[in-house]
Amino acid sequence: MDNQTQINVYLITGFLGAGKTTLLNNLLKSLEGSRNVVIENEFGKASIDGTLISKQYSQLYELNNGCICCSLDEELYDVLNMLAFSDERPENLFIETTGIADAGTVAEIFKREDVIKVFKLKKVICVTDAETVEDYLNETEETIRQIVVSDLVIINKTNFVSANYLVKLENLMHSINPFAEIFLSSDGQIPLEILENKRDDNFDISEKPDAIFTHASGHKIKTVTFKTENEFYKDYLIHTLNVSLMLHYKQIYRIKGFIKLEGSNEKILVQSTGKRLTLESYGTWNENEIPVSELVFIGLGLELSSIQRILRPAIKKIAAEKLKSMKLSILKG
Ligand SMILES: Nc1nc2c(ncn2[C@@H]2O[C@H](COP(=O)(O)OP(=O)(O)OP(=O)(O)O)[C@@H](O)[C@H]2O)c(=O)[nH]1
């Protein structure tokens, strides 16, 4: 790792016309004076969005030959390389994806070991259009995925709909992505502080009930929570989840949760980004409680029984007597 500071990355996604460029322009204006770089991804060679972005950036890179989530990762990689080796690194990098991008696949790039040394993915932001998002949710798989992988979901164009409908939309967003912060805005205006909220600040699985969102095609997007007082074998867990993500990518949209690994008191945050799984340390488990590992799966037609089957080989069963004595010793203090 070199001694230069990491570059903060903000990935802006959201369906066509939702207000991504409008939000980006507001952020650039608020951050005027910082070194901000923008990567704009757009279909087709002619740059339209590039000209719509206000000039409050230090550098603009336009990737216009396809969608970065499927065909442009090498081109994106080249730009990242350039930024990493520039004399004066930017402070912030904003990436605006095409309206149909799979943001999870783009976010995945920022989990690569070499990329992580220089770039810190601070937030995946999904901009939605209050007036049309419900229809898009029913019609397009992309919109669901964009919401599910985001840390911050902005319901934009709130001036087009009633207050009652906004409450319904907020609930809908929560049911699709229980991890995201939901923010209402118009004209893509958000306070800068939101960008600083830690990615997992409001992440408390136990308060999120399992939810079902029925897609118009009849498919059910479900949130299924698996809980256990047992521990996980690290290697088996990584293997079984990676295999499941590969085989069932079209079905499993997201995995997120805290777990306890065999022989360690570290609290581990597990999450999937695209097809990639990451495990990060998140402090330690509270000594006065029996650790309960919880993994939330969000996806199409998921069933708890199938999740149990996937996880079974990775679980190290703690004998009932041992668990009982651990509980007793905690009670006695
Ligand atoms: N009335 C209204 N219009 C808005 C609002 N936010 C954005 N717009 C307008 O909506 C249109 C689309 O906004 P953009 O920011 O270009 O949307 P985008 O998501 O970048 O669009 P694509 O790049 O095509 O996917 C523009 O004409 C904006 O001025 C809002 O809150 N209210």
The ligand as an ORCA input file, in Angstrom:
! r2SCAN-3c Opt
* xyz 0 1
  N     -39.984     17.749    -12.056
  C     -38.834     17.174    -11.706
  N     -37.935     16.881    -12.665
  C     -36.766     16.321    -12.273
  C     -36.479     16.034    -10.928
  N     -35.230     15.460    -10.854
  C     -34.771     15.405    -12.130
  N     -35.685     15.935    -12.999
  C     -35.609     16.022    -14.455
  O     -35.719     14.700    -14.991
  C     -34.988     14.595    -16.219
  C     -34.020     13.394    -16.130
  O     -33.053     13.671    -15.133
  P     -31.547     13.138    -15.232
  O     -30.849     13.631    -14.041
  O     -30.983     13.435    -16.568
  O     -31.832     11.576    -15.119
  P     -30.806     10.373    -15.349
  O     -31.189      9.330    -14.379
  O     -29.416     10.886    -15.303
  O     -31.176      9.961    -16.816
  P     -30.418      8.886    -17.801
  O     -28.981      9.311    -17.837
  O     -31.126      9.045    -19.080
  O     -30.616      7.544    -17.240
  C     -34.270     15.925    -16.377
  O     -35.022     16.692    -17.255
  C     -34.282     16.533    -14.978
  O     -34.241     17.942    -15.014
  C     -37.485     16.353     -9.928
  O     -37.333     16.101     -8.731
  N     -38.632     16.905    -10.393
*
